[in-house]
Structures are given as structure tokens and as C-alpha cells.
Amino acid sequence: MSRLPTYEDVVAAAARIDGHAHQTPVLRSSTLDARLGAQVFFKCENFQRMGAFKFRGAFNALSRFDAAQRRAGVITFSSGNHAQAIALAARLQGIAALILMPLDAPQAKIEATRGYGAEVVLFDRFQQDREAMGRALAAERGMTLIPPFDHADVISGQGTAGKELFEQVGALDYLFVCLGGGGLLSGCALAARAVSPHCRVIGVEPEAGNDAQQSFRSGQIVTIATPRTIADGAQTQALGALTFAIIRRDVDDVVTASDAQLVDAMRFFAERMKIIVEPTGCLAAAAVMQGTLPLAGKRVGVIVSGGNVDLQRFAQLVAQP
Ligand SMILES: *Cc1c(COP(=O)(O)O)cnc(C)c1O
């Protein structure tokens, strides 16, 4: 296992992405605050470049390439947002990008990735091992593989979302973070531990795929079959070695949200706050909106991780009774 990133790496990443990534806004809802008796701060990464926090980690990772790596290009595999993030960051830095994407990824994400100038190779994620395919292609073409979460530069880049939130709102009692492979959660946990040490950091993953909750509770990485959930950005089968090590050390708990709760949160964001949030981007908010956690009187941060959803799919989901 390579070295675990630290908060100093998050600070260095913030300097690298400064002027390239957006500083995203923090939104509030007085309706929700009144309902929970809490102060909730939504860090809106749906307004990040390419529509999700993943631009932060991708741009940071590519910024660290040497001249030979820049010439050979970058390769990655992703269910969508990491692909777009690598594609856009690569274009901005003049680096060629090859992206392995699942056949059933939202069409908007596949189109957007191609639109950013990347070469896209599709695979069947219920049949083929994307990591093996990625490694083989990387070796064949001499490209550098930047995985979606288990990489020190990706983790420290994602952590800048949390760092920025604390800078915008000050110390928090709780920070809820959407959780797939754990890049965002582990990076944000590094920031929380450094700048708001009493903040309880909670990861929220899909109920249908609670591998991280099982891993967190058992102390060992648990691998599951690809879960079927509308949270397509969090259909990971297992945490990574780096993300798990940080999550074990710096995260306080992992909870879950059901697909129905994600849809409720999407509706709340659209109706009350006038923002489009993709299902995966609602994970952390859904846990908070359930109203079952002891949040009264607390200052609560929520990372809204992304907003990339086909409009048709969005309409279908929110129209369900
Ligand atoms: C990738 C992604 C996640 C999960 O992030 P990890 O770093 O894999 O835990 C959550 N929300 C959105 C919108 C994403 O694109």
C-alpha cells in the first residue's frame, strides 16, 4: 500500500486546483432547519465543474504528472463522474485520456465524456473486471492509470471540498458525506480531523450496497456483488486499501439511505431549493432528512456531491408516487 495522504496533501491539492476548480456555494434551507431544529449547510458540488466534486481529485492527480506521463496520457475506469472529471482535467492540461465506462452508464455521462475529447471504451460491469481491463490497456499504451478513489492524489483532491466547507462555515458538529469507494469521505475526514476535530464524520452509502458499513464495523474490507441502486455513482463493490485505512481511523460511522429516501431528497432539492441533484449526490442529504439522527441544536455539514442526471431519468424518478 502506498503512503496514506495527510491533511498537508489536501492543503497542497487546494493550491493546485485553485483557479481551476470552482469554489462551490453553501446553500441553506430554512424549511429543513426548522424541521430538524438544526443548522444544515449544504456544500453544493453539483455546481462544481463537470457537475461533481470529482473534478477536484482528477485535476490534482493530473497536475502531478511528469513530462513522460503527460506525453503518454491518462487512463481510467468509472461509472461516470470520474470519467468526465479526468476527461475535462486532461483536456485542460493538454493530456490524452482513455476512459473505460460501463455500457449502462447514463447516456448523458457517456456523451459528456466524449464531448470533453476523451476516447471512451465501453464494458459490461456485470461481466467484465474493469480493473484488469484498465491495467492491461494501461500497460499496452504506457498510460498512467488514475483510479476513481484509491489513490493519494485523488483522495487529497476530493478532501478540498471538505476543507472549503469548513473555511466557508466554520466548525461543525457533524459532517455527512456521500460514499462509494470512499475517496470523498476519506479526503473530507482528513480535513475535518485537522480543522474541526470534534466534528463527527459520517459516511452515507446506498442501503442496497452497504459494503463500507460492513467493512467499517468488521474492521476488514468486505467485498459485495455490484449493488442494484439508483445511486449509480456509488455502486462500488469494496473500499480501497487507502480509503479504508483513513475511514477506519478518522470516520465516526457509516449509515445507509434507501433508493426511496434518495428520491425524496431529489424532490426536496428540486422543489424547495431549486437545484438538480443526482441520486448519488443525495446520499448524505437523505440520511440527514430522515430525521432519525440526533441533530437538534447541531451545526451539520452535508456534501451534495453531484448533479449529473439525464433530465428524462430525473423526471421519471421524481414523478413516481
Ligand atoms: C463518485 C461519486 C460519489 C462517491 O465518491 P467516492 O469517492 O467513490 O466515495 C458520490 N457522489 C457522486 C456524485 C459521485 O460522482
The ligand as a Tripos MOL2 file, in Angstrom:
@<TRIPOS>MOLECULE
LIG
   15    15     1     0     0
SMALL
NO_CHARGES

@<TRIPOS>ATOM
      1 C1        -18.0710    9.2290   -7.2180 C.3       1 LIG1
      2 C2        -19.2430    9.8410   -6.5720 C.ar      1 LIG1
      3 C3        -19.5750    9.5650   -5.2320 C.ar      1 LIG1
      4 C4        -18.7810    8.5810   -4.4030 C.3       1 LIG1
      5 O1        -17.4680    9.0310   -4.2210 O.3       1 LIG1
      6 P1        -16.3240    8.0470   -3.6940 P.3       1 LIG1
      7 O2        -15.1260    8.8790   -3.6240 O.co2     1 LIG1
      8 O3        -16.2170    6.9090   -4.6560 O.co2     1 LIG1
      9 O4        -16.8050    7.5560   -2.3660 O.co2     1 LIG1
     10 C5        -20.6370   10.2220   -4.6750 C.ar      1 LIG1
     11 N1        -21.3910   11.0850   -5.3920 N.ar      1 LIG1
     12 C6        -21.1180   11.3740   -6.6710 C.ar      1 LIG1
     13 C7        -21.9900   12.3470   -7.3780 C.3       1 LIG1
     14 C8        -20.0360   10.7710   -7.2980 C.ar      1 LIG1
     15 O5        -19.7760   11.0650   -8.5830 O.3       1 LIG1
@<TRIPOS>BOND
     1     1     2 1
     2     2     3 ar
     3     2    14 ar
     4     3     4 1
     5     3    10 ar
     6     4     5 1
     7     5     6 1
     8     6     7 2
     9     6     8 1
    10     6     9 1
    11    10    11 ar
    12    11    12 ar
    13    12    13 1
    14    12    14 ar
    15    14    15 1
@<TRIPOS>SUBSTRUCTURE
     1 LIG1         1 GROUP 0 **** ****
